[in-house]
């Protein structure tokens, strides 16, 4: 009798705390748009940085009418790994990619049998679309067998008339339009639903520091300056096309900006009164405004879950010294930038806008990760996540709908371009490396040899990571280190059965953590 009473009580509590108004009928589920900026710093959004010299009015509007997450992290300090985590809900270092990024020629990183956000939403009746920068690999038709496809400095012979396989369409997207790597990585061709839209007719290269792109084959319809406008038009048209359908849609809009090449169009040049990077940021802000505007025009804004964030911190190519002259700080008060294990490489602005459910706009200091998108969407759509999926994804839906949070994210594991690890829990951050793990100093062997082997920071008191407390709190260091070891070995950070990490179980970068 007691067991039955407890069971009934638990059902009652679950029904009371469950998000209200989520219909099982797919026509009543929200549309979902995920806008991912590329290499944008925490301090580049004016609603996150009161001293910002770049005024992002359209992004600020979303923040002021939604939820602004101030303690949000990317799972990695660089492009490919973060994108993997967004679409799979899994830390990318559990995949075959243990450091660095893919090239424009790389094979697919997401296994064909892995559940993605796209596949999940297709199962729930959504039409799904990808527009923009993929950077997760797919299978080109190479003229001859090739090796070392991940080498960013090499070009390979491709039969562009043959279909591209194992790309976005095979990973959960009903429609796809975009390009393979970053906008500075060849080949420079658009691919729509597995087919190149225009064959290359020339080879292009630009070696200017800010407008840099590597030498490579370029499609006849591909103009680097016009890529962001072209993609925006595709995204806008997709929303218009779906507006007349009762079927909900999911648009993953992965911008190629403000990543290099930094190429603002004429109407934005000089507009920020900072530098070209600031101008490009204003163009990104305008893109967000275009998406918001078309949603309003089509009567879709109220029940559209719109997320805006970045894949990592600002790149030094933005020219920090130049921006400093006008008193703009892309990393805000945080140390480091893109590629680093420091906060500037991983702490990003994260905004959720959903008027129908977010009744009280606010700022939240809840700890979240970009990997949390999958679990959140699964809860919204009542999708049961299997044990071998979304292993590192925690739902933040309770925060959105202002309900008591039943499952808070207890920690987040962070990763740099070199494959260096950190773990954040409560106010503590333990970095399992003496330096930046990326492009900031300290990084040379001489610098690293003179430093303690690890770093511990109290981010509440020291958000700029200036005072290493590694010697003062040995018990905290031991506890966090043991927790990181467990999270690596368990193959997951969410509750559930242990899972297998791909590739070498204990790889070179973390051997010493386990000793």
Phi, psi and omega in degrees: 000318180298318182296321180295318180297316179297320181296315179296322178298318180296323178294320180296314179299318181298319182291328179289319185273346181294147180302129182279148170086007178274107183279146176281343176288123186298334181291344180257358176285156183286150164290153183229127176232128178243109178261118182247110173285163186239113179066045179253132184278158176303321183278359181274354177253121190293335177286344176261341183229098183302338182262008183300138175266358176251112185265106184263079189295323182286319176294320179299324179299318177298315181296319184287343180244012180222218177242126180258111179270118184264353182235049182257140182237147164278156180284344179215160180271009177220172195300289189307310184299321179295319179297321176301314182294323180298315186276341183245343185070024184228139175299135186290336179290352171278346178274191178287343183270104184265346178195165175070198181226169175279167173260182177285351181252356188296149174288169185296136177273325180280120179300148184296333182265005180274135177290132176242168176301319180299312180298318181300314182287328173299319178298333181267012174093011180276146163272132187239145182217142170244132174225126173127221184269117183277295176055032176236011176080147170203178186258105171284163173263098181280145180295322177224166179296134186238155177233161176054050182294344183277354181291114184290344183265000184254153172243149184230151180278123183237143170270096186288348178280344181274152181293148173271131184245160177057041175257209184303321182298325179276356180246020170113013182244123181293327179226143177214143177207121179173203181226170197280311185246215171281168183287355175253014181239125176290162001276154184257079178221147172277142176236122180244118180049044174087003180235136176292130185285332179205131182294149176299139177235005181193170174244132181237159177200149174216123185255004175299139188306313183275325182263027187292133160213150184286157180295134179185164178298139186228129180293153183294340179256014186250114178235116185308319182296327186265003184297312180298313175300320180299314181294323179297318178298321178297316181294316179298315181295323178300315180297317178299315181297325183275347187295333181272004184254138176287346180285129179292159180231157173235121177244117172262105185252099185261102184290150174269008189229155007271027174303158173295148358286134181279100190226070176296144176287167188307319185294343181255350182293124181083357186289331184275344186059029175240273174205189183299324179297316178299322177296318180294324177298321178293328175292320174300316178300321179295323177299315177300320177297321179297317180295316179297319181297315182291327176297319177295315181299324182269002179070030185250353190297321186301314184251040172244122173278108184246120179247135174233129177201189180233158182278344176184184181286179182292142177278146177298345176298340176298343180073077181302317178300321179296317180290329179296329180297334177255014175065038173250134183238100183303329179266007179060236181266005188266156181275143173083189183201193179318141177088338186274155173278350176288166186304324181297340179273341192229336179277123186228156171294140182217118186235135174239125182238122182202080189307323184294332184245330178272092186276338180234098177303142182197173172252134181239135176258020177296141178284118177224165179229157176296340176291347186281354180301317186295313181294325179296313179294323178298320179290321178300319185264004181057044179265122179283113181284126178289163184300333184261030179220155176049046187294342183234031185243123178246131180289136173247023182299321181304324179292322182294319185260012174059047176250160174302131183279117182275324183230094176278149175290120184279340185195168172217136178263132184245155189213138181256176182298329179280354183090020178276149186251152168215156174231133178248128177213128186054231180269357185268144172226120177253122177256123183271055181189147182284339186240208185280337185068011183211234188255349179274158170286150358278138182216338181284157180302322180297317179294317185291327181295337182264009185244157172300153185290341181222169180227136177233128181231143170264100188290339177291317180271335189221067182295342179273004177051055182261331186244108179283118184259023187302326182273339184277335185229066183299328181291321177296317179301313181298317181294316181291322178297316179295322179295318178297318178302315181297317182295325177291311186288330182286344181074008179197161174241353174268162176299144179145176181293150179302146178235166183265133170281145179282158177072202180297124185300313177241101185269167190305323185295337185240007181305315186289338176297325187271351182291000000 
